[in-house]
């Protein structure tokens, strides 16, 4: 199954030798971003490309509230990129509903906010 990309989504990729090695998607929900579908190819994990992408997007991430639902084992990575813990009661309802849906499915995820 492939993620559905809406026209309002922003997709960013990292290239190496003209091949995509990493990608992420920012979805607009109300007046906020939801960082979704961040993927780094197996051969390029732990190379710094994911950190580089988030660093390069700092200004865009700061334009409006930006949330993400990383897997628990990625907490340190996202904290180093400028994300911190947040409460579900403090975020837009549409994003909170998505978080609850994934959480209720048993996914081991966190709720984080940039900035």
C-alpha positions as CSV (number, residue, x, y, z in Angstrom):
1,X,0.0,0.0,0.0
2,X,1.3,3.4,-0.9
3,X,0.6,6.6,0.9
4,X,-1.9,8.9,-0.8
5,X,-0.5,12.3,-1.5
6,X,-2.9,15.2,-1.7
7,X,-2.3,18.2,-3.8
8,X,-1.9,20.3,-0.7
9,X,0.9,18.0,0.6
10,X,4.5,19.0,0.3
11,X,6.9,16.2,-0.6
12,X,10.7,16.6,-0.2
13,X,13.3,14.1,-1.4
14,X,17.0,13.6,-1.0
15,X,19.0,12.4,-4.0
16,X,22.2,10.5,-4.2
17,X,23.6,9.6,-7.6
18,X,20.3,10.8,-9.1
19,X,18.3,8.3,-7.1
20,X,15.9,9.0,-4.2
21,X,17.4,7.9,-1.0
22,X,15.0,9.6,1.4
23,X,11.7,11.4,1.4
24,X,9.2,13.0,3.7
25,X,5.8,14.5,3.4
26,X,4.2,17.5,5.1
27,X,0.4,17.5,5.1
28,X,-1.6,20.6,5.8
29,X,-4.4,20.1,8.4
30,X,-6.2,23.2,9.5
31,X,-3.4,25.7,10.3
32,X,-0.8,23.1,11.1
33,X,1.6,20.7,9.4
34,X,1.7,17.0,10.0
35,X,5.0,15.4,9.2
36,X,4.2,12.0,7.7
37,X,5.9,9.3,5.7
38,X,9.5,10.2,6.5
39,X,11.5,7.3,5.0
40,X,15.3,6.8,4.5
41,X,16.5,3.9,2.3
42,X,18.0,1.0,4.2
43,X,21.5,1.6,2.8
44,X,21.5,5.2,3.9
45,X,20.1,5.0,7.4
46,X,22.4,6.4,10.1
47,X,24.2,8.4,7.5
48,X,22.7,11.8,8.6
49,X,20.5,12.3,5.6
50,X,17.3,12.3,7.7
51,X,18.8,14.9,10.1
52,X,20.0,16.9,7.1
53,X,16.5,17.0,5.6
54,X,14.9,18.1,8.8
55,X,17.6,20.7,9.3
56,X,17.1,22.0,5.8
57,X,13.4,22.4,6.4
58,X,13.6,24.2,9.7
59,X,12.2,27.5,8.3
60,X,9.2,25.7,6.7
61,X,8.6,23.6,9.8
62,X,8.5,26.8,11.9
63,X,5.9,28.5,9.6
64,X,3.0,27.0,11.5
65,X,2.7,24.3,14.2
66,X,4.2,21.0,13.0
67,X,3.4,17.7,14.6
68,X,4.6,14.1,14.0
69,X,3.9,10.6,15.3
70,X,7.3,8.9,15.3
71,X,7.9,5.4,16.5
72,X,9.1,5.3,20.1
73,X,12.6,4.2,19.1
74,X,13.0,7.4,17.1
75,X,12.4,9.8,20.0
76,X,16.0,10.9,20.3
77,X,16.3,11.5,16.6
78,X,13.3,13.8,16.5
79,X,14.3,15.6,19.7
80,X,17.7,16.3,18.2
81,X,15.8,17.7,15.2
82,X,13.9,20.2,17.4
83,X,10.7,18.2,18.2
84,X,9.4,17.9,21.7
85,X,6.7,16.1,23.5
86,X,3.1,17.5,23.4
87,X,-0.3,16.6,24.7
88,X,-3.1,15.4,22.6
89,X,-5.5,17.9,24.2
90,X,-3.3,20.8,22.9
91,X,-3.3,19.9,19.2
92,X,-5.9,20.4,16.4
93,X,-8.7,17.9,16.6
94,X,-8.1,16.4,13.1
95,X,-4.5,15.6,14.0
96,X,-5.5,14.3,17.5
97,X,-8.0,12.0,15.9
98,X,-5.3,10.6,13.5
99,X,-2.9,10.1,16.5
100,X,-5.6,8.3,18.5
101,X,-6.5,6.1,15.5
102,X,-2.9,4.9,15.1
103,X,-2.4,4.6,18.8
104,X,-5.5,2.5,19.2
105,X,-4.2,0.2,16.5
106,X,-1.4,-0.7,18.9
107,X,1.3,1.3,17.1
108,X,4.2,2.2,19.4
109,X,4.2,5.9,18.5
110,X,4.8,9.3,20.2
111,X,3.1,12.6,19.7
112,X,5.6,15.4,19.1
113,X,5.6,19.0,18.1
114,X,8.3,21.1,16.4
115,X,9.7,24.1,18.2
